Amino acid sequence: MERSLTMELVRVTEAAALSSARWMGRGLKNEADDAATTAMRTVFDTIPMRGTVVIGEGEMDEAPMLYIGEKLGTGSGPLVDVAVDPLEGTNIVARGSWNALSVIAIADGGNLLHAPDMYMQKIAVGPESVGKIDINASTADNLIAVAKAKNKDVEDVVAVVLNRPRHEALIHEIREAGARIKLIQDGDVAGAMNTAFDETGVDILFGIGGAPEGVISAVALKCLGGEIQGKLIPSNEKEIVRCKKMGIENMNKVFYMDDFCAGNDAIFAATGVTDGELLKGVQFKGQRAKTQTVVMRAKSGTIRFIDGQHSLKKKPNLVMES
C-alpha cells in the first residue's frame, strides 16, 4: 500500500465526524449515521486507490452507499480491502454520550475477513498481554493472565464490557474474580482500541458484539501490536447457513489476528465524534471546527495523533476539489 494513504484516510474520517457531530444529543441516530455515511462516501471519491468495501453499511440491497462490494476511490492506485463504520456509536451520538468515532480500516486486497453481520464473542488486549489470552479459557484465568502480564494485581485490572442483558453472567464472573469493570453502552471498537493505551485505564475487552466491528478492531490492534480473538455466534439457522457459505463448518472456530487481517500491512484511522478516553470529539465555533484523529500503520508501527482545524466556510461540503 502507498504510505500517502494514511493521511488521505484522515480526511475521510474527519469529514464523517464533522458531518455527524452536528446531530449530537438530538436523539436522531439515523440522521447522524446518514450524515456520516454521505460525507465519508463523498471524500472516498477523491482517494487514489482501488478499494472494495468488505465491511460496510450492509448488503447492496440494504444500503444506498458504502455497501459490501462497492468500489471506492479514483480507480487508480493500490488494490485494497476497505472496512468502514462511518459512525461507530449511532446511539452514542443521539444521546450525546462518550466514545463515538468515525473509523476506517484498510489492508491489501484479499487480506480482510469478510465477516458476516452477526454476533461475535470477543476478547481483546493491548501489546503487553499478547499471547497471554485464550477465548476458550475462563474469565478468571484471562484476568489473572493479563494481571501478570501487566505486573498488576487482579483487583487493579479494568475490563470493558458492553452493558447488555446477555453479559449478566460475564459481569458476575469478572466481579467474582475481583477485577473492576467499565460498562459501556455502545462502541466496542473504541473499547478494544483503548486496551492498547495506558492512559485510557482499560486492560481487556470481553463480551459479545458485532462481527464486523471485530474486524475493524483487529486492524486497529494489529497497528498497535495488540491482540483480538473471536468466535461467531449465529442466532438462527439462516446465520448458520451464512457461516457455512463462508467455509465455516465448525461454529466453535476461533478467529485469530491473521484470520481477521492477513499480511503485514494495514492502516487504521479514527476521528472522535464525541469525547472519549482517547480522542476529543468535534468542537464547533462559528465557521470553524476542531477534530482529533488517531491514524496508524501496521507495517511501520507509526501512531499519529492529529489535531485538525477546519474552515467550514472554505470547505462547505468538507471536500476540496483541488
Secondary structure as GFF3:
##gff-version 3
##sequence-region A 1 322
A	DSSP	alpha_helix	5	21	.	.	.	ID=ss1
A	DSSP	alpha_helix	29	44	.	.	.	ID=ss2
A	DSSP	beta_strand	50	55	.	.	.	ID=ss3
A	DSSP	beta_strand	71	72	.	.	.	ID=ss4
A	DSSP	beta_strand	79	88	.	.	.	ID=ss5
A	DSSP	alpha_helix	90	95	.	.	.	ID=ss6
A	DSSP	beta_strand	101	108	.	.	.	ID=ss7
A	DSSP	beta_strand	119	125	.	.	.	ID=ss8
A	DSSP	three_ten_helix	127	129	.	.	.	ID=ss9
A	DSSP	alpha_helix	139	149	.	.	.	ID=ss10
A	DSSP	three_ten_helix	154	156	.	.	.	ID=ss11
A	DSSP	beta_strand	158	162	.	.	.	ID=ss12
A	DSSP	three_ten_helix	165	167	.	.	.	ID=ss13
A	DSSP	alpha_helix	168	177	.	.	.	ID=ss14
A	DSSP	beta_strand	180	184	.	.	.	ID=ss15
A	DSSP	alpha_helix	188	194	.	.	.	ID=ss16
A	DSSP	three_ten_helix	198	200	.	.	.	ID=ss17
A	DSSP	beta_strand	204	210	.	.	.	ID=ss18
A	DSSP	alpha_helix	211	224	.	.	.	ID=ss19
A	DSSP	beta_strand	227	233	.	.	.	ID=ss20
A	DSSP	alpha_helix	237	245	.	.	.	ID=ss21
A	DSSP	alpha_helix	257	260	.	.	.	ID=ss22
A	DSSP	beta_strand	266	272	.	.	.	ID=ss23
A	DSSP	beta_strand	283	285	.	.	.	ID=ss24
A	DSSP	beta_strand	288	297	.	.	.	ID=ss25
A	DSSP	beta_strand	303	311	.	.	.	ID=ss26
###
